[in-house]
């Protein structure tokens, strides 16, 4: 404090014992008597506010209620989270405690980061956000293929494709119809309608075949034109019947069916004259057996049909005659007669030995299994479930979008998956998957015959023989390749420059044998050092083949189903072969 201020304070007469000042709150306002009372000032708000809003007016109760409720949505950290959040937050710690508990141990500490990294990948995928279920499926299409347990959960049974082959009028469609009737796939009312219509058309015995021959042309002529499809099921397996046409004009349809089959039923007519006609040169019994083998069908069931015919009457002598003539031919075509071929007598019209065994009164000499029992006991070759997806296209059409049909040769497909259509490299998305019964399913795997509805591609942009495959591991595309070729039947010699039609899986393409590279010795398997000038019937060689356009194929060593092929010319099967080496577009 300065000296001047101290002197001023000392001059003041202050009472140090005075009480503390206490104001009177209830005292009236002091107004001097000489001052007139002031009139209350008018409210300035209405005068200055042109909008008419009175800002001094208290808010209504509704607004008060809202202002009171606004703090309510504030996060209450003491409040327990809802059930949906709990389910998510609980799942994350379930994986986390494992590394924490096992942290002191050196062994489990290594896998600790793995459960943490896995969810990150799934969270980052932005694919089909609208449906949470397909999102992980679409992402893991290549990395996490469908396992057998998942397939069993969805289907419960293994699937097998069976093709019925043989000479025209051997009874293939009738036998297929009888199998559908025996397995309960055709109701009695439908069967009675077929029988009535067949009688009106003067074709009493054809009514069973009408279950597979559906169009008017096939029913009128009694000849299968296209490779028909049907589905039936037993207690052990699910089956797709592929009814191949027997006439030589429609052999390309038969080849397309054989490319999808796991096993073949070679139907032989035991009726006198019919067996001989089908087995002689020019008959389709021989050609169908060769084409089935070249198409990758190793399991063959030879059914001697029409054993109830008046010219046969279940005679063992006629059955043995057919077996003895067929056995050497099948063995020469590469079939293992002990493990791959089964002979059995049947009657497709009466149903004898189809599902139930033969009546002992008719044939006491046969004690083997029935056709359906033997099919159930067949062992299918190991299927590549974890391999990259390969699905050759066998049909295409429009139905609320683009629909393709085919058999999965390798891998698996899930709804919502992103795939590639080769050889055009068009990216597509699987909108829906349908099984043989036209039921929508979430997943399909190797061996299944399915229909897919695709997004991102038009029906006009797809050709028969295109292959639907994994975007990470697409199928090879080439227009030039080396192949091991075996000449089956050709009158003249085959030289460089020879042209023919190539059938590989479902693809059909014109080709040219541009060069002969080696001649193969049948006995030793050795290759000649000098290229041969020509190949003739019965010879084998390594040749260079060029196609008129790029096609999808693999080497036989990598994928036998996609590396086998057949060459046809002038309505005959000329040669069979397998792809040994592929050339890229740069090499070509």
Rosetta blueprint (number, residue, H / E / L):
1 X L
2 X L
3 X H
4 X H
5 X H
6 X H
7 X H
8 X H
9 X H
10 X H
11 X H
12 X L
13 X L
14 X L
15 X L
16 X L
17 X L
18 X L
19 X L
20 X L
21 X L
22 X L
23 X L
24 X L
25 X L
26 X L
27 X L
28 X L
29 X L
30 X L
31 X L
32 X L
33 X L
34 X L
35 X L
36 X L
37 X L
38 X L
39 X L
40 X L
41 X L
42 X L
43 X L
44 X H
45 X H
46 X H
47 X H
48 X H
49 X L
50 X L
51 X L
52 X L
53 X L
54 X L
55 X L
56 X L
57 X L
58 X L
59 X L
60 X L
61 X H
62 X H
63 X H
64 X H
65 X H
66 X H
67 X H
68 X H
69 X H
70 X H
71 X H
72 X H
73 X H
74 X L
75 X L
76 X L
77 X L
78 X L
79 X L
80 X L
81 X L
82 X L
83 X H
84 X H
85 X H
86 X H
87 X H
88 X H
89 X H
90 X H
91 X H
92 X H
93 X H
94 X H
95 X H
96 X H
97 X H
98 X H
99 X H
100 X H
101 X H
102 X H
103 X H
104 X H
105 X L
106 X L
107 X L
108 X L
109 X L
110 X L
111 X L
112 X H
113 X H
114 X H
115 X H
116 X H
117 X H
118 X H
119 X H
120 X H
121 X H
122 X H
123 X H
124 X H
125 X L
126 X L
127 X L
128 X L
129 X L
130 X L
131 X L
132 X H
133 X H
134 X H
135 X H
136 X H
137 X H
138 X H
139 X H
140 X L
141 X L
142 X L
143 X L
144 X L
145 X L
146 X L
147 X L
148 X H
149 X H
150 X H
151 X H
152 X H
153 X H
154 X H
155 X L
156 X L
157 X L
158 X E
159 X E
160 X E
161 X E
162 X E
163 X E
164 X E
165 X E
166 X E
167 X L
168 X L
169 X L
170 X L
171 X L
172 X H
173 X H
174 X H
175 X H
176 X H
177 X H
178 X H
179 X H
180 X H
181 X H
182 X H
183 X L
184 X L
185 X L
186 X L
187 X L
188 X H
189 X H
190 X H
191 X H
192 X H
193 X H
194 X H
195 X H
196 X H
197 X H
198 X H
199 X H
200 X H
201 X L
202 X L
203 X L
204 X H
205 X H
206 X H
207 X L
208 X L
209 X H
210 X H
211 X H
212 X L
213 X L
214 X L
215 X L
216 X H
217 X H
218 X H
219 X H
220 X H
221 X H
222 X L
223 X L
224 X L
225 X L
226 X L
227 X L
228 X E
229 X E
230 X E
231 X E
232 X E
233 X E
234 X L
235 X L
236 X L
237 X E
238 X E
239 X E
240 X E
241 X E
242 X E
243 X E
244 X L
245 X L
246 X L
247 X L
248 X H
249 X H
250 X H
251 X H
252 X H
253 X H
254 X H
255 X H
256 X H
257 X H
258 X H
259 X L
260 X L
261 X L
262 X L
263 X E
264 X E
265 X E
266 X E
267 X E
268 X E
269 X E
270 X L
271 X L
272 X L
273 X L
274 X H
275 X H
276 X H
277 X H
278 X H
279 X H
280 X L
281 X L
282 X L
283 X L
284 X H
285 X H
286 X H
287 X H
288 X H
289 X H
290 X H
291 X H
292 X H
293 X H
294 X H
295 X L
296 X L
297 X L
298 X L
299 X E
300 X E
301 X E
302 X E
303 X E
304 X E
305 X E
306 X L
307 X L
308 X L
309 X L
310 X L
311 X L
312 X L
313 X L
314 X L
315 X L
316 X H
317 X H
318 X H
319 X H
320 X H
321 X H
322 X H
323 X H
324 X H
325 X H
326 X H
327 X H
328 X H
329 X H
330 X H
331 X H
332 X H
333 X L
334 X L
335 X L
336 X L
337 X L
338 X L
339 X L
340 X L
341 X E
342 X E
343 X E
344 X E
345 X E
346 X L
347 X E
348 X L
349 X L
350 X L
351 X L
352 X E
353 X L
354 X L
355 X L
356 X L
357 X L
358 X L
359 X L
360 X L
361 X L
362 X L
363 X L
364 X L
365 X L
366 X L
367 X L
368 X L
369 X L
370 X L
371 X H
372 X H
373 X H
374 X H
375 X H
376 X H
377 X H
378 X L
379 X L
380 X L
381 X L
382 X L
383 X L
384 X L
385 X L
386 X L
387 X L
388 X L
389 X L
390 X E
391 X E
392 X E
393 X E
394 X E
395 X E
396 X E
397 X E
398 X E
399 X L
400 X L
401 X L
402 X E
403 X E
404 X E
405 X E
406 X E
407 X E
408 X E
409 X E
410 X E
411 X L
412 X E
413 X E
414 X E
415 X L
416 X L
417 X L
418 X E
419 X E
420 X E
421 X E
422 X E
423 X L
424 X L
425 X L
426 X E
427 X E
428 X E
429 X E
430 X E
431 X E
432 X E
433 X E
434 X E
435 X L
436 X L
437 X L
438 X L
439 X L
440 X E
441 X E
442 X L
443 X E
444 X E
445 X E
446 X L
447 X L
448 X L
449 X E
450 X E
451 X E
452 X E
453 X E
454 X E
455 X E
456 X L
457 X L
458 X L
459 X H
460 X H
461 X H
462 X L
463 X L
464 X L
465 X L
466 X L
467 X E
468 X E
469 X E
470 X E
471 X L
472 X L
473 X L
474 X L
475 X L
476 X L
477 X E
478 X E
479 X E
480 X E
481 X E
482 X E
483 X E
484 X E
485 X E
486 X E
487 X E
488 X L
489 X L
490 X L
491 X L
492 X L
493 X L
494 X E
495 X L
496 X L
497 X L
498 X E
499 X E
500 X E
501 X E
502 X E
503 X E
504 X E
505 X L
506 X L
507 X E
508 X E
509 X E
510 X E
511 X E
512 X E
513 X E
514 X E
515 X E
516 X E
517 X E
518 X E
519 X E
520 X E
521 X L
522 X L
523 X L
524 X L
525 X L
526 X L
527 X E
528 X L
529 X L
530 X L
531 X L
532 X L
533 X L
534 X L
535 X E
536 X L
537 X L
538 X L
539 X L
540 X E
541 X E
542 X E
543 X E
544 X E
545 X E
546 X E
547 X E
548 X E
549 X E
550 X E
551 X E
552 X E
553 X L
554 X L
555 X L
556 X L
557 X L
558 X L
559 X L
560 X H
561 X H
562 X H
563 X H
564 X E
565 X E
566 X E
567 X E
568 X E
569 X E
570 X L
571 X L
572 X E
573 X E
574 X E
575 X E
576 X E
577 X E
578 X E
579 X E
580 X E
581 X E
582 X E
583 X L
584 X L
585 X L
586 X L
587 X L
588 X L
